[in-house]
Amino acid sequence: MKNIFICVIVYNVDSNQKTKRKGMIVSMKARKSTFFIVVIAILALSYVAAFGLGPIKGANNMRMGMDINGGFEAVYQAKIKPGDSKPTPEELDAVKRVFELRMEAGNNDDYDIAVNNADYMIIVQSPWKSDEKDFDPTKAMEELGATGHLTFRDPSGEIIVEGKHVVSAKAEVNNNQTSFDTSKYYISLEFNDEGAALFADATGRLVNQSIAICMDYDPENQDTIISNPRVNGRIDGGKAVITGDFTQAETKRTAGIISAGALPFEMECIQSSTVSPTLGKNALNVMLLASLIAFILVCLFMLFYYRLTGFVACFALLLQIVCQILALSIPQYPLTLSGIAAIILSIGMGVDANIISAERIKEEINAGKTVGGAIDAGFHRAFSAVFDGNMTGALVAIVMMVMGSGTMKSFGFSLLTGMLFNFLAGVWSTRLMTKSLSAYESLRKPALYGARRAKND
């Protein structure tokens, strides 16, 4: 009886071990397949980035900057009716701000807008759209608009007052901050009689709620909301202030946009012409060829020096490039030569991230750890260095996008996306693919990771 009982226990233990081994085999197979799944996803994204797919535009339909593909120049002049006063420099500057707002709302950072106060003109230069071959001034006018449709809306999106009800909007300085709870800078609003009555009624029923001030309101585009102040109480008399933690530049910009929506005149296109590229497509072709050669040389270096981790790094770099192309082509951000330079710089950061990880893995193997343990420890040790490098680059890119304009914003956007996708490609996908390949017994040799020690898991 005792022998039978022992046999049963042994059988159960063996069964459990078989179950555990079976589970381990299934898990190991899943890990092995991860590399091929990631590679297939990268190749699929590469095709989409190169040729597009349905509504998704690829590199073949990317919007190029004026320095590469040229664009158009349009001259807009104030349409003054008999008896109307002539536009002031402040009013023309307000229209310029609206034009800038609409350019940026259309993801167009590569533009130049100048004001001619003497002739009441605004000169706009902008790159062609990806599907645009000839300049149509009427179509461009529809994109830029005349002065813009300004509306004040309640939380449900209903219009409270419109730009025609606004008499003035000014950026003010509060020298006595105890008079009301605000920072140093604020915006003062004044409405006509009709607007004052509508505004008083609206603020009376929207206490402790927000009123959105919108230019060309689009419920699906939050960029059309230029301010969203909260109502503290009913406002009578047709005068109000917008307070908050504003800078002087923010108050001037917001007040200018509100003023532009209330202007008594429109802008009409009186002249248009084609702008030739400053550098041309030859410069683009040279830069792209140089980038391709550099990418191939980097991949060869990584393969020769880091072997298996270098092989993985090549796919990770390809993923980073593909994602950056899609980040530009899908929203149709103009690609300038400075943007290409930012992409090349971010690829360099991606190479650096992969080299740091590969070196850490090699050091851990040389220190005596198994390949599997070295991979985990290597990526863990490398993360802080990769994070610091990309974070500082991302902060610089954000500052350039916020403070800069034109090609500087293009550079900043390309650099920022490069830093973000470096985390996706250089950290996450690289680790997935490396751990997947290390599940193969034949690929667990330390020599494949550039290590000197000849010890396997």
Secondary structure, DSSP 8 states (H G I E B T S, - for coil): -HHHHHHHHHHHHHHHHHHHHHHHHHHHHHHHHHHHHHHHHHHHHHHHHHH-BTTB--GGG--B-HHHH-EEEEEEEEE--TT-----HHHHHHHHHHHHHHHHHTT----EEEEETTTTEEEEEEE--TT--S--HHHHHHHH-SS--EEEE-TTS-EEEEGGGEEEEEEEE-S-TTSSS--SEEEEEEE-HHHHHHHHHHHHH-TTSB-EEEES--TT-GGGEEE--B--S---TTEEEE-SS--HHHHHHHHHHHHHTT-S-EEEEEEEEEE--SS-HHHHHHHHHHHHHHHHHHHHHHHHHHTHHHHHHHHHHHHHHHHHHHHHHTTT--B-HHHHHHHHHHHHHHHHHHHHHHHHHHHHHHTT--HHHHHHHHHHHHHHHHHHHHHHHHHHHHHHHHH--THHHHHHHHHHHHHHHHIIIIIIIHHHHHHHHTTSGGG--GGGGT-S-----
